[in-house]
Amino acid sequence: MLVKGFIIALLLLIVASLGSGLFHLLRDNGKSDRTVRALTVRVGLSVALFLLLMLGFATGVISPHPAVPPQ
């Protein structure tokens, strides 16, 4: 349950960073680097989440379920 909470928290941070980038893009009209920083944070969080998911699959902490349930 802790792993799921951590994944959801990272996803929420990614969405918040994306929203922050949009806000700064519209507010600053491209005159500052806050948009670039917000989107850099988003990309960093996305890469970190991807790597942590792959590590979780490799170590067995996270196990995928089948797309079609067994009959």
C-alpha positions in Angstrom: 0.0 0.0 0.0 2.9 2.3 0.7 4.3 1.8 -2.8 0.9 2.7 -4.4 0.7 5.9 -2.3 4.2 6.8 -3.3 3.4 6.3 -7.0 0.2 8.3 -6.7 2.1 11.1 -5.0 4.7 11.2 -7.7 1.9 11.4 -10.4 0.2 14.2 -8.5 3.6 16.1 -8.3 4.0 15.6 -12.1 0.6 17.0 -12.8 1.2 19.9 -10.4 4.5 20.7 -12.2 2.8 20.6 -15.5 0.1 23.0 -14.3 2.8 25.3 -12.8 4.5 25.3 -16.2 1.3 26.3 -17.9 0.5 29.0 -15.4 4.0 30.5 -15.8 3.8 30.3 -19.6 0.5 32.2 -19.6 1.4 34.7 -16.9 5.0 35.6 -17.9 4.4 35.5 -21.7 7.7 33.7 -22.2 9.8 36.4 -20.5 11.2 34.3 -17.7 12.7 30.9 -17.3 10.1 29.7 -14.7 8.3 27.7 -17.4 11.4 25.9 -18.4 12.3 25.1 -14.8 8.8 23.7 -14.1 8.9 21.5 -17.2 12.4 20.4 -16.3 11.1 19.3 -12.9 8.2 17.5 -14.6 10.6 15.6 -16.9 12.8 14.7 -14.0 9.9 13.4 -11.9 8.6 11.4 -14.9 12.0 9.8 -15.4 12.4 9.1 -11.7 8.9 7.5 -11.6 9.7 5.3 -14.7 13.0 4.1 -13.2 11.4 3.4 -9.8 8.6 1.4 -11.5 11.2 -0.6 -13.5 13.2 -1.2 -10.3 10.0 -2.3 -8.5 9.2 -4.8 -11.2 12.7 -6.1 -11.3 12.9 -6.6 -7.5 9.4 -8.0 -7.2 8.0 -5.2 -5.0 5.5 -4.5 -7.8 3.9 -7.3 -9.7 1.8 -6.6 -12.8 -1.6 -8.2 -13.1 -2.8 -9.8 -16.4 -4.8 -7.7 -18.8 -7.4 -10.5 -19.1 -8.4 -12.2 -15.9 -7.9 -16.0 -15.9 -10.9 -18.1 -16.6 
